[in-house]
Amino acid sequence: MTDAWFAGADPDDPEPGATRVRTGSASAPADWPAEAVDAGFAADESDYYAKLRSATLAAASEAVAERERADDVQLAHAVRAMDDAERTANELAERVVEWAGTLYEEVPRGLDGVRDIAAREPKTAAEERVVSYATRAVDLLDERDDLRVFIEERAPTTVPNLAEMAGPVLAARLIALAGGLEPLAKKPSGTVQVLGAEDALFAHLKGRATSPKHGVIFTHEYVRGTRPEDRGSAARALAGKLAIAARVDHYSGDYRPDLHAELTDRMETIRARADEGGDE
């Protein structure tokens, strides 16, 4: 009886049973409906299964809520929000500059122009509106910067190896693209290499394009800063170590200096080809 998920639980409160469903286990199978009836937990077999359903639904809700509060999920939300803020701010900036150009003689272009407009004192109703609009864009830019700071502070403690190897923002972006740290840790290096290049990959699979050499990891200096003919090798080397870093962060959380040293050595070998004037 002690192995039963309903042992000691209140028949009218599914929460204790839900906790045992999530964390408990039984040493051997048993006729649980009959035991529940004998223990007075359920009136009959149908009532037992109704209570089991309530407990399992509550257990699932607890698991989902716990997962959504996890640090890697927060990183994924933060980097998506940062990208949204930047994209929206850029769209607003285009409108602000275009509108302000009809009201002021000199309007700086781009985001600097938006900050300039937001700092002006409006003299007419139209100027008041464009300055207010510019202020909203500046607020989004400031929020983008705050989100970046949040990511840069949180990532090294959540995924120490991934953050060190990829940089906090790219680490968060990889987690977001994969759907979480655990899914990222389970992906092969070849998949990590092309995360973010799904459209190009599908076009390749349909025979309309060549296979992509890299996805979002192109923003990493090891790939972007390597000569074009060696970028495929650089992307494979980086993706391989990123995949390992994600697994270490997920399964142990220990910082592994040797992992980063190995990547540095490998990249030095790849980049040495340019000096040697040949390929490996």
Residue pairs with C-beta under 8 A, 6 or more apart in sequence:
1 7
1 35
1 39
3 24
3 25
3 26
3 27
3 28
3 30
4 26
4 30
4 32
4 35
4 36
4 39
5 17
5 20
5 21
5 24
5 26
5 32
5 52
5 55
6 17
6 20
6 32
6 36
6 39
6 41
6 42
6 51
6 55
7 20
7 39
8 16
9 16
9 17
9 20
9 41
10 16
11 40
11 41
11 42
11 51
14 51
14 54
14 55
14 57
14 58
15 58
17 51
17 52
17 54
17 55
17 58
18 55
18 56
18 58
18 59
18 62
19 59
19 62
20 55
21 55
21 56
21 59
22 59
22 62
22 63
32 48
33 42
33 45
33 48
33 49
34 45
36 42
36 48
36 51
37 43
37 44
37 45
37 48
41 48
41 51
42 48
42 51
67 73
67 180
70 180
70 181
71 154
71 157
71 158
72 158
72 159
72 175
72 180
72 181
72 182
73 180
74 154
75 151
75 154
75 155
75 158
75 159
75 171
75 172
75 175
75 176
76 172
76 175
76 176
76 179
76 180
77 176
78 147
78 150
78 151
78 154
78 172
79 147
79 151
79 169
79 172
79 173
79 175
79 176
80 176
81 147
82 144
82 147
82 148
82 151
82 169
85 140
85 141
85 143
85 144
85 147
86 140
86 141
86 144
88 140
89 111
89 114
89 137
89 140
89 141
89 144
90 111
92 114
92 133
92 136
92 137
92 140
93 110
93 111
93 113
93 114
93 137
95 133
96 113
96 114
96 117
96 130
96 133
96 134
96 137
97 107
97 108
97 109
97 110
97 113
97 114
97 117
99 130
99 133
100 107
100 113
100 117
100 130
100 134
101 107
103 124
103 126
103 127
103 130
104 117
104 120
107 113
107 116
107 117
108 116
111 137
111 141
114 134
114 137
114 138
114 141
115 134
115 138
115 141
117 130
117 131
117 134
118 131
118 134
118 135
118 137
118 138
120 127
120 131
121 131
122 128
122 129
122 130
122 131
148 169
151 168
151 169
151 172
152 168
152 169
154 168
155 162
155 163
155 168
155 169
155 171
155 172
156 163
156 164
156 168
158 181
158 249
159 171
159 175
159 181
159 245
159 246
159 249
160 249
160 253
160 254
160 255
161 245
161 246
161 248
161 249
161 255
161 256
161 259
161 260
162 171
162 174
162 175
162 242
162 245
162 246
162 249
163 171
164 245
164 255
164 260
165 171
165 238
165 241
165 242
165 245
165 259
165 260
165 263
166 174
166 217
166 220
166 242
166 245
167 220
170 216
170 217
170 219
170 220
173 196
173 216
174 184
174 192
174 195
174 216
174 217
174 242
174 246
175 181
175 184
177 195
177 196
177 215
177 216
178 184
178 187
178 192
178 195
181 246
181 249
181 250
182 250
184 192
184 246
184 250
185 243
185 246
185 247
185 249
185 250
185 251
187 195
187 243
187 246
188 243
189 236
189 239
189 240
189 242
189 243
190 239
192 217
192 239
192 242
192 243
192 246
193 213
193 214
193 215
193 217
193 235
193 236
193 238
193 239
194 200
194 201
194 212
194 214
194 215
195 215
195 216
195 217
196 215
196 216
196 217
197 212
197 214
197 215
197 216
198 215
200 209
200 212
201 211
201 212
203 209
204 210
204 211
204 212
213 231
213 232
213 235
214 223
214 231
214 232
214 235
214 239
217 223
217 235
217 238
217 239
217 242
218 224
218 231
218 235
220 238
222 234
222 237
222 238
222 263
222 267
223 231
223 234
223 235
223 238
226 234
226 267
226 270
226 271
227 271
227 274
229 279
230 270
230 271
230 273
230 274
230 279
233 270
233 280
234 267
234 270
234 271
237 263
237 266
237 267
237 270
238 263
238 267
241 259
241 260
241 262
241 263
241 266
244 259
245 256
245 259
248 254
248 256
248 259
269 280
270 280
273 279
273 280
